[in-house]
Amino acid sequence: MTADISLSQETHFLTTLDGQRIAYSHDKGGHRRAIILAHGYFNNKDTFLFRQIADMLIEKFDVIRFDFRGHGQSSGWFSWTAKESNDLKCVLNYASQRYPKVGVLAFSLGGAIAIVEASVNPQIQSLMTVSAPASVWGINYHFWKKEMWQDLLLNLGPKGKGKRVRPGFPFDRKIKPIDVVHRIAPRPICFVHGANDWLILPRHSLRLFENARDPKECYILDGTGHAEKIADQAPDRFKRLCLDWFMSSI
């Protein structure tokens, strides 16, 4: 990151069609293209690793970070992907009014939400998901894996500071990403997964890749775990993968 660019310390709010206040920060580096960061469960736009990822991207893109409902400074309760497309939609409307080209980098359940929204919303011109589930009910929860204990320690340390969630009713009807991912084409989609992911196994991204239509790519990264932890464990590799993908696809 260049010395004259810093991440925004300001939080602003947008309102969804169903009346939720969505908190966002807009990191401006003077670029004509923007990347929206969509976090996963028990995370938010201001946690250590998401600010680190924004810092990585702002070298080439402006970045918009936001909190899904039930997370961070946004209102409401998290509906486990049933209603969160409304949150991403209002952030996309904001971004598309300011940038001719917009991509989305989405993690875990945020990836599931982004796939569902991208299947009906052409404002997502390029999508990269990291550790996205093919179906919310198909999440694996392999608690006995060593990687789970490493994640627990990460969340308890300084990199977990500020993480929180207000979980809502989990049984509202949900669209399965695996059922709609084929509708994203001809816009490009890239699936990234950690080979050691204990929560959402790599086969989820492989199934999504199989069902998606070209243009598409898939990367299973050795020695890495779940979602944003990939950026912590392999920062240089993850940065190059993200920058190369979005530079070539939007």
N, C-alpha and C positions, 0 to 999 in steps of 0.2 A: 504494500500500500504506500502511496506517495505521502510525503510529510504534510501536505496541505489539505489532506482529506481526513475527516474524522466522522465517526458514526454519530447520528443524531441522538441527543439526550432528551429530545422532546417527544411527548406522546400526544397524539391527536385521536379523534374518534369519528367513525362512520356509523351510519345506522342501516341495518339490514331491512329487507322487505317485511320481515316478521317482528321488527321492533327491537332488536338487540343492538346494544352499543358495542362496537368493535374497535379496540385500541390498536393503533398502528404507529410506527415510526418510519420516517422516510429518509434514507441515507443517500445524499446527493453527491455525486462525483463529477457532474457535468457531462454525463453520457446520454446518448440518444436511445439507449435500450435499457430496460429494467427487468430485474428478477424479483419475483415475489417469493419470500420464504414462508413455507407453511409447516409449522411444527407438528409434533405428535402428542400423544396423551401425556399428561403430567409435565408439561413444558410450557414455555412462553417465549415471546420475542426478545426478552432481555436477559435470558440465562447466558451463562458464560460461553457455552459452545455455539449458541446461535449468533451471538455477537461476533464470535471468532469466524464463523462461516460468512457472515455479512462483510467482515473486514477482508476476507479472502476474495469475495466477489467484486468488491467495489473498485478493484483495480481496472476492471473492464466494463462494469455495469453499475447503474444506480440500483439500490436495493430497497425494497419495501418489506418490513417485518410486521407481522400482526399477531394478535392473540385470538385463537378460536374462542367462541363462547364457553364460559365455564373455566377459562384459563386466564392467568395474568390479570390485566386491568379491564378485560372485556366483561360484559354483563352475562347473566343467565347461567344455565347449567349445560354441561356437555352431554350431548345426546348420542354419543357413540357412533357418529357419522350420519345419523338420520336427518339432521337439519343443518349441519355445518356447511353444506354447499352454499347456503345463503350468505355465510360469512365470507367465504372466498369470492363469491360473486360480487359483493359490494366493494371488496378491495380491487378486484379486476376492473370494475367500472371506474374507480378512482385512477388506477394506473393507466388504463387505455385512453383516458382523456388527456394524459400528459406525455405518453410515449407511443411512437408508432409501432414499436416491437416490444412484446412482453412475454417472458417465460416464467415458469413456475418450477421451483425446487422444493419438493414436498417429502416429508419424512413420516414413516410408520403410518398411523391412522390418518395423518395429514395427507399421505400419499393416496390412501383409499378415497378420501374426500376429493382430492384433485383429479383422480381418474374419473370419478362420477361426474364432476363438473365439466371436465374437458370433453366428455362424451357428448355434451349438448351445447358447449360454449366455445365458439371459435376465438374468443378473446385470449385464450391460452394458445399461443402460437408455437410453443415448444414446452415439453414437460419432461422433467427428470424426477423419478420417484426413488426413494432410498428406503429399503426394507418395508415396502408396502405389502399389505395382505391381499390375497386374492378374494378373501371373504373374511369379514370380521369374526364370524363364528368359527372360522378355521384357524384362528391363532393358536399357537402350539403350547406355550407355557412349559417349557422343559426346565423346571426349576432346579433340577439336579446338575445341570451343566455348570462347569467352572465359570463360564462367561457371565452367568446370572449373578454370582457373588461379586464379580468385578464391577458389574453395573451397579449393584447395591452400594458398594464402597464409593463409586463415582458420584452417586446421588447424595450420599451422606457428606461428601467433602465439599470444598469450595466451588467445584464445578456444578454441584447440585443446588447451590444457593438460589433461592427464589422460585424453585419449582413447586407447583401446586395445581390442584384441579378441584372443581366442584362437579362431581359426577351426577348426572341426571338419570332418568329412567332408561334402562338399557334395552328394552324390548320393543321400541318403536320399529316400524318397518324400515328396512335398510336395503338399498340397492347394492348388489354385490359387484365389486370392480371387475371380476372375471366375466360378468355377463355383459358389460358395456365397453370394455377396453377396445374392442374392435372398431367402435364408432369414432375413435379419435382421428384415425387416418383421414386425409393425407397429411395431417400435422404430425411432426415427429415426436416420438416418445422413447425415453431411455430408462431402463430399469437397472438399479444398482443394489447390490445386497452383500452383506458381510457373510463370509463362509462360516463363521462361528456364531451366527445369530441364534440365540437360544429361545427367543420369544416368537419370532416369525421366521420360520425356516426358509432357506434360500429357494426351496421348491415353489414358494409363492411367486417370486419374481419370474422363475422359469415358466410357470403356468401362464402368467400374465403375458410374458413375451410370446409364448406360443399362440395365444389367442389374439394378440395385437396384429395389426396389419402394418406393412411397410409404409414409411420408413421407421425402423425401430432398431434398438441396440440393447444388449444386456451384458452386465459385468458382475461377476461374483468375485469379490476381493478376498484373497487369502489373508488369514491372520487378523481379520476384523470382525466386529460384533454388530450390535443392533443400531440402526438409524444414525443419529448424529455422532455416535461413538466412533464411527468410521473416520470422521473428520479429526477426531482426537488421536486415534491410533495410527492413521496413515495420512497426515495432513497434506503432504506434498503430492502424493498420488491422487488424493481426492480433489485437491484444488485443480490439478492439471486436467483431470477427467471432467470436472464441472465447466471450467473455462473453455476447454476444447469443444465440449458438446454445445454449449450455448452460443459460442462464437460462430459455430458452423451452422446452427439451426434457427437462429433468429436474426 
